[in-house]
Amino acid sequence: MKIWLAGSMLALLALLAAPASWTPATAQTDAARTRLAAPVKVKQGMANVPALSPLWLLPEQAAKYNLQIEQILFQRFADERTALASGDLDIAAFGPQDITLGLGQGAKSMIGVAGIGSGNDCLLVRKGEDIKEWAGLGAKTIGVGAGSISWLKFAASVQENGLDYGKLRIINIVGGGGNYLKSLQGKEIDLAVVWHPFCAQGITEGWAQYPTITHNGSKTVGGLIAVLAVNRGFMEKHHEATQRLVSAYVDVVKIAQADPQRFAKIYAEKAGLPEAVATEAIRYTRFDVSLPLESIKRISKFLFDNGVIAREVSGEIGQYYTYEFLARATGRTAVDLGQNK
């Protein structure tokens, strides 16, 4: 992101080129984007998920602010959550339910600082076997990953559409998303409640389709796919470094919004997937730094009401999110960034 040079033609051109929803004056004149006097080392958790593909560029962008990022690859959000809570990581992105799950188990060391985007989660059926209405689920065998954000969106959507989740024919799929595809192809299940790139694989291979019903519009959960969080100890020790991390993150998301195809290529390379699969996956992902806190509170209550966590934390979960860094990085207010959504 260009530094604001008051009165210069360069600044005027930069302002005219910026999206209307951004307010660069505040974000670019304060210390949020100055280089740190001394380098700070950062351990970042990373997962091969389409929505997180902008984060592959975070080390490059953060280096401009004198941050030295080491990326550590994880297979599951749950493992990232454990590592962040323990302090083995300084920053990580995982599901919007993960800070709640950690808090329910007594972990108070994770602080959400930004949103990641929406979409990415998907439903998949065999080609020619569309499910057009939620009422049609009663006769179907459904594969889920209990505790995943895709499952959470699905379970909430089931309730909102007047069905009893407990009466559905649910099979919990253990392991990665590839197991959903095997079960769907083998007719062990009729509907996979999964996420990209696995839906994209079935679609591009020609044997699967998206059903008419979708679970990304739940009133309870919404479409949020992940949040960016930092370890509290790191944040308190390196406050200004945390600000630069969030500023760098905002920078890479802005790049991703302008050129999603670039990130399809990055994702394809990092995940070892055909570019057609990555492109299909990215097509159903919207990059966005907004952080809908009320949605996260509803997620927390839903998890408690359905016995996933033993303690009701929706009243206190707001203490584990902050808009301070995101507001400085974007020049937007907490309300504009989703505090009341």
N, C-alpha and C positions, 0 to 999 in steps of 0.2 A: 504494500500500500504506500503511495507516494506521501512524502512529508509535506505538510502545508507550508508554503512560502508566501506569506501575506504580501499582496500587492503585485506579485509576479504573474506573468502570462502563463507560466507553467502551472501555477496554482489554480488559475481560472480554468484552464483546460481540464485539470484533474477534477475540479468541482463539477464542471458540466458533464464529464464522463461518468461520474459516480451515480449509482442507482438512487432514485428519489427517497427510498426508505432509509438511507444511510445519512447520518449527520456528521460529516467528517471534521468539522471545526473543533469540537470538543475532543474527539478521539485522537486527533493528530497534532494538537498543539501542546498537550500536557506530557507528562513523563511516561505515559503508557507505552511509548514507542522509542524511547531513548535507549542507547546501548548501555548495558550494565558496566560498571567500572571494572569489576572482576568477574571471571567466568564462573558459572554455576553448573554443576553436573546434575542431570535429571534422568531418572529411570522411568520410561514410559511403557505401559502395557499396551499391546496391540493385538488385534484379532482380524482375521481375513474375512471381513464382512463388507459388502458393497457400501453401506452407509458410512463406514469408517475410512474409506479409501482416501479422503483428503488428508487424514492424519499421517499417511506415509510421507507427506511433504513437510510435516511439522519440524523435523530436525533441521532441514535446510532453511526454513523460514525463521526458526528460533535462533539459529546461529547468528543472524543479523543483530540479535539483541544480547549476544555473548552467552547463550545457553548451549550447553553441550549435551544433547539428548542421546541416550542409549535405548533403542527399541527392543523390547522383549516380546516374542510372539507367544500367544496363548491360544488354546483351542476352544476354550469356553469362557463366557462372561463370568461365570461363577468363580473360576480360578483367578481371574483378574481381580474380582472383588476381594477375595481372600488375601491376595498379595498386596493390594492397596491398603486394606484395613490393617495389615500387620506392619506396614511401612517398608515392605520389600520393593514397592513401587512408589513413585512420587505423583504420577498422574496416569489415569486410565479412562477408557470409555467402556461402558457396559449398559445393561438394560436399565430403564427408568424405575424398575422395581428393586434394583440391587442395593441401593443405599437403605431402602426400607427393610429388605431382608436382613441386611447386616445389623441395622438398628434393633430389629426384633430379636436378634441373638446377642445384643449387648455391645455391638461394635459402634463406637461413636467417633471414629477417626476419619471418616470419609465425608468430604464436602463437595456437593455438586456446584459447578461453576458455569456450565453452559449446556445448551441442548445440541443434539447432533442432527436431527432431521426427522422425517416421518416416512412411512411406507416400509419397504424392505420385507416385512412379514407378508406371508401369502398363503392362500389355500390352493390345493391342487387336486384334481380328479383325473381319471383316465379319459382320454379323448372320446367324445360322444356320450359321456355320462354326466352331463351338467346337473348341478343342483340349483334350481332357480329360486327356491323359497326356503326359509329357515325351517319351516314345518317339515320339509322333506328330509331332515336329518335323522328322524326317528328310525328309519329303516337302514341307515348307513352305519358301517363300522368306521370309526374315526381314530386316526393316529395322532397323538399329541406328545409334546415333551413337557410334562408337568413342571411348572415353575418358570418356563421360558416366557418372554414377553409376547411371543406369538400365541402361546396357550392362554395367557392372561387376556389378550384382546378377544380371543375366541370365546372363552368362558363368560366374559362380560357380555359379549354380543348375544350369546345363547340366552342368558337371563333377560336381557333387554328385549328380546324377541319372543318372550313368553314361554320358553321351554325350560324344562327341568334338567339341568346338566347331569344330575345323578342318575337319570333314567336313560341317558344316551349310551350307546355301545362304544365305550372308550377303551383304546389300547394305548398304554404308555410306551413310546418308542425310546429305547435306550441307545445312546451313542449319537453319532453325527447325523446330519441331514440326509446323507446317502442311504441310511437305513430306512428312511421314510419312502424314498423312491423305490427301493427293493420291495418293500411291503405293498406299495401301491401297484407296482407292476405285477407282483405275484398274487394280487387280489386278496391279500390278507387284510387290507383296509380299503375303504372306498373313498376316503377323504384324508388328505395329509394336511395337518395344521403345522406349517413349516415356515421357512424363510428363504430368501434368495442367498446364494445362487441356485439352490436346489430346484425351486420352481422353474427357474430359467432353463435349467438343464432338461427337465421334462418337456418344456415347451419347445425348445430348439431341436430336441431329438424327435419331436413330432408325435409322441405317444400320449401326451398329457395336455390339459387345458385348465384355465382358471374357471372356477364355477361362477355363476352369476352373483351369488352371495359373496360378501366380503366382510372381513372383521377389522378393517383398518378405520372404520368410522364409528366405533363404539363411543357412546356418550360418557361412559365411565372412564375408559382408558385413553381414548383418542388414538391418533396414529403414531405417536412418539415412538422412535425406535431405540434411542440410547441417550445417555447423558455423559458429559465429560466431568470427571471428578478428580480432586486432588487429595492427598493425605494431609490431615490437619497439621501434623507436626511439621511437615515440609512447608506448608502455607505460612505457619506462624514464624518459622525460622527464616524463610525466604519470601517475604511478602512481595517485594518488588519483582523478584524472579517469577513468582506466580502470575503477577500482572502481565509480564512479558510473554509467558506461556499462553495465556488467554488471548492476548493481542495477536500473537503469531497464529493461534488457532483461528481467530476471526479472519485473519488474512487468507489462510488457505481455503477456508469455506467460501470466501468471496471469489477466489479463483475457480473453485469447483462449480459454483453457481453460474459462472460465466462460460465454463467449458466442460460440461459433464462428460462429453465423449473422451476428453483427455483422461478423466479418472476411470472411465471404463477400461481404457488401455492399461492404466497403472494397475487397476484391480486384476485384470486378466493376467498380467505379468506376475504379480505378487502371489496370486492364488493358483497359478498354473492352469488357467482355464482358457478355452477358446474365446476369442474376442466377441463372438456372437452371443455367447452365454453371458459374459460380463456386461455387454451392452443392454441385453434384455433385463438383467438384474438392476443396473443403474437406472434404467427407464422407469422403474417403479420406486425410486428413492428420491426424496426431496431433501437437499442439503439446507439446513437452517440452524442458526445458533440460538434461536428463541428457546426459552425454558419455561414451559407451562406448569407452574407450581401447583395450581389447584387440581390439575389433572393428576399430578403425582400424589397429592393428598387423597384423591379418590381411589387411586391404585392402592395406596396403603390401607385404606378402609376396606376395600374389596378383599385384599389378602387376609386381613383379620377376620372379616365376616365369613370367609370361606375356609377358615382353619389352616391357612398356609403359614401364618405366623401366630404365635401364642399371645402376643401383647399388642394392644391397640396403640399405634404410634402416629396416626394421622394428625393428631393435635400438636405433635412436637416435631414432625418431619421437616417443617419449614426452617427449623434451626440449623438444619444440615445442608442448606443451600444458601448461596450468596449471589447477589447480582452486582456486587461491588466491582469486580474485575471486568465483567462483561459490559457493564454500563460505561466504564472508562474506555474500553476498547472500541466500542461502537458509537459512543456519543448519544446513546438512547437511554430512556428511563427504564427502571425496573418494570413499570406497568406496561410499557411498550414492548418489553422483552418477554412478557408472558406471566408476570407475577400473579395476576388475577384470572388466568385462563386455565 
